[in-house]
Amino acid sequence: MGLRGSELPFTLDAIDRQIVALLLEDGRATSAEITRRIGHVSERAVRYRIERLTRSGVIRVSAVVNPQAVGFPIMADVLMEVAPGRLQDVAAQVVEFENVSYVAGSVGEGDLSIQVYARDTEELLRLVEEVIGKVPGVTRTKTVMVPWKLKDVYQWRVPEPAAVRGG
């Protein structure tokens, strides 16, 4: 969900940041638990703020699958070059592949950047060469094995300046 057109960024205050941080620790935390941990805000206010953060698209509370825990230990980033005029079509097709966890437009070395999980390196090679590389409009792929990941998007915290600006 990037900014498009005239959308203004959502401004988070210190309480919003605390709520988001606590939900990052435990997405199933109740409003009552969050209220107890923050200490100086009502449970009703916490419920309202969570609803507002969710409705505005700032947060989404959901389960996150650990691919390694379910038999997909191999992770790779694939940069894709795409023929002119085909980017949206290729992205729409690639986003449907079960082994693909991330699809984004990119600027620089490739037109699309995706992340792929596989059971082993042979499966990764097959996916890139026989599936992803054969999507109509894909002109070139470059695969980078990712041996480990220290932080993922669901662990990202709002930087301090974004929370204070305008609030």
C-alpha positions as CSV (number, residue, x, y, z in Angstrom):
1,M,0.0,0.0,0.0
2,G,2.1,2.9,-1.2
3,L,1.2,6.5,-1.4
4,R,-0.6,7.4,-4.7
5,G,-1.8,10.7,-5.9
6,S,-2.7,13.1,-3.1
7,E,-3.0,10.6,-0.2
8,L,-1.5,12.0,2.9
9,P,0.5,9.7,5.3
10,F,-1.3,8.7,8.5
11,T,0.2,10.4,11.5
12,L,0.9,8.2,14.5
13,D,1.2,9.6,18.0
14,A,3.1,8.0,20.9
15,I,0.1,6.0,22.0
16,D,-0.5,4.7,18.5
17,R,3.2,3.7,18.3
18,Q,2.9,1.8,21.6
19,I,-0.2,0.0,20.5
20,V,1.5,-1.0,17.2
21,A,4.6,-2.2,19.1
22,L,2.5,-4.3,21.4
23,L,0.6,-5.9,18.5
24,L,3.9,-6.7,16.8
25,E,4.9,-8.6,19.9
26,D,1.5,-10.4,20.1
27,G,-1.1,-9.8,17.4
28,R,-3.6,-11.6,19.6
29,A,-3.2,-9.2,22.5
30,T,-6.6,-7.9,23.7
31,S,-7.5,-4.3,24.2
32,A,-7.5,-4.9,27.9
33,E,-4.0,-6.3,27.9
34,I,-2.7,-3.4,25.8
35,T,-4.4,-1.0,28.1
36,R,-2.7,-2.6,31.1
37,R,0.7,-2.4,29.4
38,I,0.4,1.2,28.3
39,G,-1.2,2.3,31.6
40,H,-2.6,5.7,31.0
41,V,-5.3,5.2,28.4
42,S,-8.8,3.6,28.5
43,E,-9.6,0.2,27.0
44,R,-12.3,2.0,24.9
45,A,-9.6,4.4,23.5
46,V,-7.3,1.4,22.7
47,R,-10.2,-0.4,20.9
48,Y,-11.0,2.8,18.9
49,R,-7.3,3.3,18.0
50,I,-6.8,-0.3,16.8
51,E,-10.0,0.0,14.7
52,R,-8.8,3.4,13.3
53,L,-5.3,2.0,12.5
54,T,-6.8,-1.1,10.8
55,R,-9.5,0.9,8.9
56,S,-6.9,3.4,7.6
57,G,-4.6,0.6,6.4
58,V,-1.8,1.4,8.9
59,I,-1.9,-2.1,10.4
60,R,-3.3,-5.5,9.5
61,V,-3.5,-8.1,12.1
62,S,-3.0,-11.7,10.7
63,A,-1.1,-14.9,11.1
64,V,2.4,-15.2,9.6
65,V,3.6,-18.5,8.3
66,N,7.2,-19.5,8.8
67,P,8.2,-21.1,5.5
68,Q,11.1,-23.0,7.0
69,A,8.9,-24.6,9.7
70,V,6.7,-26.1,7.0
71,G,9.4,-27.5,4.8
72,F,10.6,-24.6,2.6
73,P,14.1,-23.8,3.9
74,I,15.4,-22.3,0.6
75,M,14.8,-18.6,0.1
76,A,15.8,-16.6,-2.9
77,D,15.3,-13.1,-4.4
78,V,14.6,-13.1,-8.1
79,L,15.1,-9.9,-10.1
80,M,13.1,-10.0,-13.3
81,E,13.4,-8.0,-16.5
82,V,10.1,-7.6,-18.3
83,A,9.3,-6.6,-21.9
84,P,7.9,-3.0,-22.3
85,G,4.2,-2.9,-21.7
86,R,4.0,-6.3,-19.9
87,L,5.0,-5.3,-16.3
88,Q,1.4,-5.4,-14.9
89,D,0.5,-8.6,-16.7
90,V,3.7,-10.4,-15.5
91,A,3.3,-9.1,-11.9
92,A,-0.4,-10.3,-11.8
93,Q,0.7,-13.8,-13.0
94,V,3.7,-14.1,-10.7
95,V,1.7,-13.0,-7.6
96,E,-0.4,-16.2,-8.0
97,F,2.5,-18.6,-7.7
98,E,2.3,-20.4,-4.3
99,N,6.1,-20.4,-3.7
100,V,6.3,-16.6,-4.2
101,S,6.0,-14.6,-1.0
102,Y,6.7,-11.1,-2.2
103,V,6.2,-9.3,-5.5
104,A,7.1,-5.6,-6.1
105,G,8.1,-3.3,-8.9
106,S,11.7,-2.3,-8.8
107,V,13.9,0.4,-10.3
108,G,17.5,-0.3,-11.3
109,E,18.7,-3.7,-12.2
110,G,15.2,-5.3,-12.8
111,D,11.6,-4.4,-13.3
112,L,10.2,-6.8,-10.8
113,S,11.6,-8.1,-7.5
114,I,10.1,-11.3,-6.0
115,Q,11.0,-13.6,-3.2
116,V,10.6,-17.3,-3.6
117,Y,10.6,-20.2,-1.1
118,A,11.5,-23.8,-2.1
119,R,12.0,-27.2,-0.6
120,D,15.5,-27.5,-2.0
121,T,17.8,-25.9,-4.5
122,E,16.6,-28.2,-7.3
123,E,13.1,-27.0,-6.8
124,L,14.3,-23.4,-6.8
125,L,16.1,-23.9,-10.1
126,R,13.0,-25.5,-11.6
127,L,10.8,-22.7,-10.4
128,V,13.0,-20.0,-11.8
129,E,13.8,-21.6,-15.1
130,E,10.6,-23.5,-15.9
131,V,7.9,-21.4,-14.3
132,I,9.0,-17.9,-13.6
133,G,11.3,-17.5,-16.5
134,K,8.7,-18.8,-18.9
135,V,6.0,-16.3,-18.0
136,P,5.1,-14.4,-21.2
137,G,6.9,-11.0,-21.1
138,V,9.8,-12.1,-18.8
139,T,13.0,-11.4,-20.7
140,R,15.6,-12.2,-18.0
141,T,15.9,-13.4,-14.4
142,K,18.7,-13.0,-11.9
143,T,18.5,-15.2,-8.8
144,V,20.2,-14.4,-5.5
145,M,20.1,-17.1,-2.8
146,V,19.3,-15.7,0.7
147,P,20.8,-17.9,3.3
148,W,19.2,-16.1,6.3
149,K,16.9,-13.2,7.1
150,L,17.3,-11.2,10.3
151,K,14.2,-9.0,9.9
152,D,11.0,-9.2,7.9
153,V,8.2,-6.7,7.1
154,Y,6.0,-8.0,9.9
155,Q,8.8,-7.0,12.3
156,W,9.2,-3.5,11.0
157,R,8.5,-0.7,13.4
158,V,7.5,2.8,12.5
159,P,10.5,5.1,12.7
160,E,10.4,7.8,15.4
161,P,10.3,10.8,13.1
162,A,7.2,9.4,11.3
163,A,5.3,9.2,14.6
164,V,6.1,12.7,15.7
165,R,5.6,14.6,12.5
166,G,2.4,16.6,12.5
167,G,1.3,15.1,15.8
